């Protein structure tokens, strides 16, 4: 992107662990229909899917979720015991592209689009945004954005110790909104009206033990449902006003954050692909000439 050129449109991608396969379906529909954005921002699995969208690797996110979730090298209790994290991101970002599923690094790194990976700073408990060209290792940014609390170890990104962006900002539409980007397309992985419940007591106990040295992070985690629900209230209002365009499931999504049921995952991907395809004209009409 040319320096000083004002961005006119943005794409926001929610994560949610393996629920992110819905977003993967929508994004593949965008790729087929050549829908692109100069500004992309994703949280957790949303950043992972966003990276494959930016690299134009059609179907890659689908493969990662449906095939690698059953690979113990990527996700297992053994990883949690011996590596401190249930998800082995070193395997995902370094071994998988070389020997299992190529990643178009050239397209990813040469893209002129801004690409933000959303994480949570453990020291402040606040949202931190990593742009792919502004950090030393974008793969670290992706890992940090996707390091689910309680299940993953923190990731150090250029001196910032981070966990999953969903702790502080599950659907990161506020950043492009505050930057006054005119057109904002949001891919949400929960149905309209969904609101989070308070963290369960067992999770509270575990969190208080794991994050006792990070009180601001702990507070953000324990109150994450309140932040999420306020954000969704605002998103609904913005959608009603026509300020943002939202694509999301029109049904209750029961897929969990670490689902291994391939048929359930494929079904959710197909719904995402269908919704992405059926909304292409709506997206084009909404964006108008604001593609750049």
C-alpha positions as CSV (number, residue, x, y, z in Angstrom):
1,X,0.0,0.0,0.0
2,X,1.2,3.5,-0.9
3,X,2.4,5.4,2.1
4,X,-0.1,8.0,3.2
5,X,-2.9,6.5,1.1
6,X,-6.1,6.4,3.1
7,X,-7.6,2.9,3.5
8,X,-11.3,2.8,2.4
9,X,-12.3,-0.7,3.4
10,X,-11.5,-3.3,6.0
11,X,-12.1,-7.0,6.7
12,X,-12.6,-8.1,10.3
13,X,-12.4,-11.8,11.1
14,X,-13.5,-13.4,14.4
15,X,-11.8,-16.6,15.6
16,X,-13.2,-19.1,18.2
17,X,-10.8,-22.0,17.8
18,X,-12.2,-24.6,15.3
19,X,-15.4,-22.5,14.9
20,X,-13.1,-20.4,12.7
21,X,-13.7,-22.9,9.9
22,X,-16.9,-21.0,9.2
23,X,-14.8,-17.9,8.5
24,X,-12.5,-20.2,6.4
25,X,-15.5,-21.0,4.2
26,X,-16.5,-17.4,3.8
27,X,-12.9,-16.4,2.9
28,X,-12.6,-19.1,0.3
29,X,-15.8,-17.8,-1.3
30,X,-14.2,-14.4,-1.3
31,X,-11.0,-15.8,-3.0
32,X,-13.0,-17.4,-5.8
33,X,-14.9,-14.2,-6.4
34,X,-11.8,-12.0,-6.2
35,X,-13.1,-10.0,-3.2
36,X,-10.0,-8.4,-1.6
37,X,-9.3,-5.8,1.1
38,X,-6.5,-3.4,1.7
39,X,-6.9,-3.8,5.5
40,X,-7.4,-7.2,7.2
41,X,-7.6,-7.8,10.9
42,X,-8.2,-11.1,12.7
43,X,-8.3,-12.5,16.2
44,X,-7.1,-16.0,17.1
45,X,-8.3,-18.5,14.4
46,X,-9.4,-15.4,12.5
47,X,-5.8,-14.3,12.1
48,X,-4.8,-17.8,10.9
49,X,-7.6,-17.9,8.4
50,X,-6.8,-14.3,7.4
51,X,-3.2,-15.3,6.7
52,X,-4.3,-18.0,4.3
53,X,-6.7,-15.6,2.7
54,X,-3.9,-13.0,2.2
55,X,-1.6,-15.7,0.7
56,X,-4.5,-16.7,-1.6
57,X,-4.1,-20.3,-0.5
58,X,-7.6,-21.5,-1.3
59,X,-8.7,-24.4,0.9
60,X,-5.7,-24.3,3.2
61,X,-7.6,-23.2,6.3
62,X,-10.1,-25.9,5.7
63,X,-7.3,-28.5,5.6
64,X,-5.6,-27.2,8.7
65,X,-8.8,-27.4,10.8
66,X,-10.2,-30.6,9.4
67,X,-7.0,-32.6,9.1
68,X,-4.5,-31.2,11.6
69,X,-6.9,-31.1,14.5
70,X,-6.7,-34.9,14.6
71,X,-2.9,-34.9,14.3
72,X,-1.3,-35.4,17.7
73,X,1.8,-33.5,16.5
74,X,-0.3,-30.4,16.3
75,X,-2.8,-30.8,19.1
76,X,-2.6,-33.2,22.1
77,X,-2.5,-33.5,25.8
78,X,1.1,-34.7,25.4
79,X,2.0,-31.3,23.9
80,X,0.4,-29.6,26.9
81,X,2.5,-31.8,29.3
82,X,5.8,-31.6,27.6
83,X,5.6,-28.3,25.6
84,X,3.3,-26.3,27.8
85,X,0.7,-25.8,25.1
86,X,-1.9,-28.0,23.6
87,X,-1.2,-26.6,20.2
88,X,2.3,-26.9,18.7
89,X,2.6,-23.8,16.6
90,X,6.2,-24.6,15.6
91,X,4.8,-27.7,13.9
92,X,2.0,-25.7,12.2
93,X,4.2,-22.8,11.0
94,X,7.4,-24.5,10.2
95,X,7.0,-28.3,9.6
96,X,3.6,-28.3,8.0
97,X,4.5,-25.8,5.1
98,X,7.7,-27.7,4.3
99,X,6.4,-31.3,4.4
100,X,2.6,-31.4,4.5
101,X,0.8,-28.3,3.1
102,X,2.7,-25.5,1.4
103,X,2.1,-21.9,2.4
104,X,2.5,-19.1,-0.2
105,X,4.9,-17.0,1.8
106,X,5.8,-14.9,-1.2
107,X,2.2,-13.8,-1.8
108,X,1.7,-13.3,2.0
109,X,4.8,-11.1,2.5
110,X,4.5,-9.2,-0.8
111,X,0.9,-8.3,-0.3
112,X,0.3,-4.6,-0.1
113,X,-2.6,-5.1,2.3
114,X,-2.2,-4.2,5.9
115,X,-2.6,-7.4,8.0
116,X,-3.1,-7.1,11.8
117,X,-3.0,-10.1,14.2
118,X,-4.8,-9.3,17.5
119,X,-3.3,-10.6,20.7
120,X,-3.7,-9.8,24.5
121,X,-0.7,-8.2,26.3
122,X,-0.3,-10.3,29.5
123,X,1.2,-7.4,31.5
124,X,-1.5,-4.8,30.7
125,X,-4.4,-7.1,29.9
126,X,-5.2,-5.0,26.9
127,X,-5.4,-5.6,23.2
128,X,-2.2,-5.4,21.2
129,X,-2.1,-5.3,17.4
130,X,0.7,-6.8,15.4
131,X,1.0,-5.7,11.7
132,X,2.8,-8.3,9.6
133,X,5.5,-5.9,8.3
134,X,6.0,-4.2,11.7
135,X,7.2,-7.2,13.7
136,X,10.3,-9.3,13.4
137,X,8.5,-12.6,13.0
138,X,4.8,-12.6,11.8
139,X,4.6,-16.3,12.7
140,X,5.1,-15.3,16.3
141,X,2.3,-12.8,15.9
142,X,0.0,-15.5,14.6
143,X,0.9,-17.9,17.4
144,X,0.4,-15.2,20.0
145,X,-3.0,-14.3,18.5
146,X,-4.1,-17.9,18.7
147,X,-2.7,-19.0,22.1
148,X,-5.9,-19.9,23.9
149,X,-5.9,-19.2,27.6
150,X,-5.6,-22.2,30.0
151,X,-4.5,-24.4,27.0
152,X,-1.5,-22.6,25.6
153,X,1.7,-21.1,26.8
154,X,2.3,-17.3,26.3
155,X,4.2,-16.2,23.2
156,X,6.9,-13.5,23.3
157,X,6.5,-11.1,20.3
158,X,9.3,-8.5,20.3
159,X,9.3,-8.2,24.0
160,X,5.5,-8.4,24.5
161,X,4.3,-11.5,26.3
162,X,1.0,-12.4,24.8
163,X,-2.0,-14.7,24.9
164,X,-5.0,-15.2,22.6
165,X,-6.5,-11.9,21.3
166,X,-9.9,-13.1,22.2
167,X,-9.3,-12.4,25.9
168,X,-9.4,-8.7,25.2
169,X,-11.0,-8.3,21.8
170,X,-12.8,-11.3,20.2
171,X,-14.2,-9.4,17.2
172,X,-11.7,-6.6,16.4
173,X,-13.9,-4.2,14.6
174,X,-13.2,-1.3,16.9
175,X,-9.8,-0.6,15.5
176,X,-10.9,0.1,11.9
177,X,-13.9,1.9,13.3
178,X,-11.7,4.2,15.3
179,X,-9.5,4.8,12.3
180,X,-12.6,6.0,10.5
181,X,-12.4,3.4,7.7
182,X,-15.5,4.0,5.7
183,X,-16.5,0.4,4.9
184,X,-16.0,-2.5,7.3
185,X,-17.0,-6.1,6.5
186,X,-17.1,-8.4,9.6
187,X,-17.0,-12.2,9.5
188,X,-18.5,-13.4,12.8
189,X,-18.4,-17.1,13.8
190,X,-21.4,-16.9,16.2
191,X,-25.1,-16.3,15.3
192,X,-26.7,-12.9,15.9
193,X,-27.9,-12.6,19.5
194,X,-25.3,-14.9,20.9
195,X,-23.9,-13.6,24.2
196,X,-21.2,-15.2,26.4
197,X,-21.9,-16.4,29.9
198,X,-19.6,-15.8,32.9
199,X,-16.4,-18.0,33.0
200,X,-17.1,-21.3,34.8
201,X,-15.8,-21.7,38.4
202,X,-13.3,-24.4,37.5
203,X,-11.8,-22.2,34.8
204,X,-11.6,-19.3,37.3
205,X,-9.7,-21.5,39.7
206,X,-7.2,-22.6,37.0
207,X,-6.8,-19.1,35.7
208,X,-6.1,-17.7,39.1
209,X,-3.4,-20.2,39.5
210,X,-1.8,-19.8,36.1
211,X,-2.0,-16.0,35.9
212,X,-1.5,-15.0,39.5
213,X,1.6,-13.0,38.4
214,X,-0.4,-11.1,35.8
215,X,-3.4,-9.5,37.6
216,X,-4.4,-7.3,34.8
217,X,-4.6,-10.2,32.4
218,X,-6.5,-12.3,35.0
219,X,-9.0,-9.5,35.4
220,X,-9.4,-9.2,31.6
221,X,-9.9,-13.0,31.3
222,X,-12.5,-13.2,34.2
223,X,-14.4,-10.3,32.7
224,X,-14.0,-11.2,29.0
225,X,-17.7,-12.2,28.7
226,X,-18.7,-8.6,29.7
227,X,-16.4,-7.1,27.1
228,X,-17.6,-9.5,24.4
229,X,-21.3,-8.8,25.1
230,X,-20.8,-5.0,25.0
231,X,-18.9,-5.3,21.7
232,X,-21.7,-7.5,20.2
233,X,-24.3,-4.9,21.3
234,X,-22.3,-2.2,19.5
235,X,-21.8,-4.4,16.4
236,X,-25.5,-5.1,16.2
237,X,-26.3,-1.3,16.3
238,X,-23.6,-0.6,13.7
239,X,-25.1,-3.2,11.4
240,X,-28.6,-1.8,11.8
241,X,-27.3,1.6,10.9
242,X,-25.6,0.3,7.8
243,X,-22.2,1.3,9.2
244,X,-20.8,-2.3,8.9
245,X,-21.7,-5.3,6.9
246,X,-21.7,-8.6,8.8
247,X,-21.6,-12.2,7.6
248,X,-22.4,-14.7,10.2
249,X,-24.2,-18.0,10.8
250,X,-28.0,-17.8,10.9
251,X,-28.0,-20.8,13.3
252,X,-26.6,-21.7,16.7
253,X,-23.0,-23.0,16.3
254,X,-22.3,-25.9,18.6
255,X,-18.8,-26.6,17.4
256,X,-16.3,-26.0,20.3
257,X,-12.9,-24.4,20.3
258,X,-11.1,-27.7,19.8
259,X,-13.5,-29.9,17.9
260,X,-12.1,-33.0,16.2
261,X,-15.3,-34.2,14.5
262,X,-14.4,-33.9,10.9
263,X,-18.0,-34.1,9.6
264,X,-19.1,-31.3,11.9
265,X,-16.2,-29.2,10.8
266,X,-16.8,-29.8,7.1
267,X,-20.5,-29.0,7.6
268,X,-19.6,-25.7,9.2
269,X,-17.1,-24.9,6.5
270,X,-19.8,-25.6,3.8
271,X,-22.2,-23.2,5.6
272,X,-19.5,-20.6,5.6
273,X,-18.7,-21.1,1.9
274,X,-22.4,-20.9,1.1
275,X,-22.9,-17.8,3.1
276,X,-19.9,-16.2,1.6
277,X,-21.0,-17.0,-1.9
278,X,-24.6,-15.9,-1.4
279,X,-23.5,-12.6,0.0
280,X,-21.0,-11.6,-2.8
281,X,-23.4,-9.2,-4.5
282,X,-24.3,-7.7,-1.1
283,X,-20.7,-7.2,-0.3
284,X,-20.0,-5.6,-3.7
285,X,-23.0,-3.3,-3.3
286,X,-21.9,-2.3,0.2
287,X,-18.3,-1.7,-0.7
288,X,-19.2,0.2,-3.9
289,X,-15.9,1.8,-5.1
290,X,-14.3,1.6,-1.6
291,X,-12.0,-1.3,-2.4
292,X,-8.8,0.6,-1.8
